[in-house]
Amino acid sequence: MNKFYLPIVIVVFVIASALIIYYGFADDNGGLDSVLNYQNKQNASLTIDFGDKQRMFVGDVIENMTILDALELSSESSDLKYNFDQKINNLAMIDGFSNNGSVWNIYMNGLLVEESPDAIKIKAGDAVELKFEQNLQ
């Protein structure tokens, strides 16, 4: 191959590879973000924020799965302990952190959710966060 054509072939190869990666993994948003977040779109994540530490769980989502179901599956696969108070439909305790001036707030994809964790359905790609926060009420 002529030395003149080698740089042209390399440039064409790089551009073609970039286009294949860009469009091959593209979703509605497209691009590199789709490649980096591909794994997250197949699972849901549950982060438990204790204030001074965090625990994170990632797993497959089953049909009609709730946040409470995800918490139960997470506790079965680890040493996590929790207590759900059915009288007030709220998390009373997670790993010894109980509602004593602070509460367990639920965030779904970054937004505060006021519903009970046994009523909130999750789907693949959701990011659920349980945060132990000061009770403002």
Backbone torsions as a table, in degrees:
resi	resn	phi	psi	omega
1	MET	NA	139.3	-180.0
2	ASN	-67.1	139.9	179.6
3	LYS	-61.1	-23.5	179.2
4	PHE	-68.1	-36.5	-175.8
5	TYR	-82.8	-22.6	-176.6
6	LEU	-57.9	-48.6	177.8
7	PRO	-62.6	-34.4	179.0
8	ILE	-66.7	-43.4	178.7
9	VAL	-63.0	-41.5	179.4
10	ILE	-64.0	-44.7	179.6
11	VAL	-63.0	-44.2	179.0
12	VAL	-62.7	-42.2	178.9
13	PHE	-62.2	-45.0	-179.9
14	VAL	-63.3	-44.8	179.8
15	ILE	-64.6	-44.0	179.4
16	ALA	-62.7	-42.6	178.6
17	SER	-62.4	-42.9	179.1
18	ALA	-62.7	-41.5	179.1
19	LEU	-66.5	-39.7	178.2
20	ILE	-63.7	-44.6	178.0
21	ILE	-63.7	-45.0	-177.2
22	TYR	-62.6	-51.7	-175.6
23	TYR	-86.1	-23.7	179.9
24	GLY	-68.8	-31.9	179.8
25	PHE	-107.2	7.6	-173.8
26	ALA	-71.4	140.3	168.1
27	ASP	-118.1	-151.3	-178.9
28	ASP	-60.0	-33.6	179.4
29	ASN	-88.4	-31.2	175.9
30	GLY	72.4	174.3	169.9
31	GLY	80.5	-166.9	-176.3
32	LEU	-60.8	-32.8	178.4
33	ASP	-57.0	-37.5	179.1
34	SER	-65.6	-38.9	178.5
35	VAL	-65.7	-45.9	-176.8
36	LEU	-68.4	-31.8	-176.1
37	ASN	-102.8	11.8	-177.9
38	TYR	-57.5	-45.3	-179.0
39	GLN	-61.7	-40.6	-177.8
40	ASN	-64.7	-26.9	-177.6
41	LYS	-77.1	-13.3	179.4
42	GLN	-93.4	-20.0	-175.3
43	ASN	-128.0	177.4	169.1
44	ALA	-122.1	155.9	178.9
45	SER	-117.5	147.4	175.8
46	LEU	-126.4	116.1	177.5
47	THR	-111.0	130.4	177.2
48	ILE	-110.9	115.4	-175.7
49	ASP	-104.7	109.1	-179.1
50	PHE	-87.4	-2.3	-176.9
51	GLY	101.0	-52.6	179.8
52	ASP	-103.7	-8.5	177.5
53	LYS	-155.1	164.7	177.7
54	GLN	-134.3	151.8	171.1
55	ARG	-127.9	138.9	-178.0
56	MET	-127.6	138.9	177.9
57	PHE	-128.4	140.9	177.4
58	VAL	-131.9	135.3	179.7
59	GLY	-164.1	172.3	177.8
60	ASP	-66.7	151.1	178.2
61	VAL	-105.3	131.9	175.6
62	ILE	-101.5	163.4	-177.3
63	GLU	-59.9	136.7	179.1
64	ASN	61.7	25.4	179.5
65	MET	-71.0	136.9	177.3
66	THR	-108.0	170.8	176.4
67	ILE	-62.4	-38.3	178.5
68	LEU	-64.2	-38.4	175.8
69	ASP	-61.2	-44.4	179.5
70	ALA	-62.7	-40.0	178.0
71	LEU	-65.1	-40.3	178.4
72	GLU	-63.7	-45.9	178.3
73	LEU	-63.2	-37.6	177.8
74	SER	-65.4	-39.2	-179.9
75	SER	-69.8	-32.1	178.5
76	GLU	-69.3	-29.2	-177.2
77	SER	-94.8	4.6	-179.0
78	SER	-149.4	-170.4	178.0
79	ASP	-94.1	19.1	-178.7
80	LEU	-70.4	133.1	176.9
81	LYS	-121.0	141.1	178.4
82	TYR	-146.9	164.1	176.6
83	ASN	-136.3	122.0	176.9
84	PHE	-103.4	120.0	-180.0
85	ASP	-87.1	105.4	-177.5
86	GLN	-69.3	-23.7	179.7
87	LYS	-65.3	-38.8	-179.1
88	ILE	-111.1	5.6	179.7
89	ASN	50.6	52.1	-177.7
90	ASN	-147.4	157.7	175.0
91	LEU	-75.2	120.5	-178.5
92	ALA	-90.1	-30.2	-175.6
93	MET	-160.2	140.7	168.9
94	ILE	-135.4	121.9	179.2
95	ASP	48.0	43.5	176.9
96	GLY	86.6	-10.5	177.0
97	PHE	-87.8	106.5	-175.5
98	SER	-114.9	162.9	-178.2
99	ASN	-69.0	87.5	178.3
100	ASN	-134.9	75.5	-174.7
101	GLY	92.5	-19.2	174.9
102	SER	-124.1	162.2	-178.8
103	VAL	-133.9	161.1	173.0
104	TRP	-91.8	107.5	176.2
105	ASN	-93.5	147.5	-178.4
106	ILE	-109.7	129.5	175.7
107	TYR	-120.7	131.3	177.4
108	MET	-116.4	115.3	-178.3
109	ASN	53.7	39.4	175.5
110	GLY	88.6	-5.6	-177.8
111	LEU	-108.8	135.6	177.9
112	LEU	-64.3	133.6	180.0
113	VAL	-116.9	132.9	-177.1
114	GLU	-95.9	-8.3	-176.9
115	GLU	-76.3	166.1	177.3
116	SER	-70.8	143.6	-178.9
117	PRO	-63.4	-18.4	177.1
118	ASP	-86.8	-0.2	179.3
119	ALA	-112.2	-12.6	-175.5
120	ILE	-91.0	114.9	178.9
121	LYS	-82.8	142.1	176.4
122	ILE	-118.3	157.2	179.2
123	LYS	-136.2	169.3	179.7
124	ALA	-56.4	135.9	-179.7
125	GLY	95.7	-13.8	-179.8
126	ASP	-72.1	146.3	174.4
127	ALA	-117.9	110.3	-179.0
128	VAL	-103.0	135.7	177.6
129	GLU	-131.2	128.5	173.3
130	LEU	-105.3	117.5	-175.5
131	LYS	-117.2	130.7	175.8
132	PHE	-86.6	106.2	-172.0
133	GLU	-128.2	158.6	176.7
134	GLN	-58.6	133.0	177.4
135	ASN	-75.5	117.5	-177.0
136	LEU	-90.1	-2.5	-177.8
137	GLN	-92.7	NA	NA
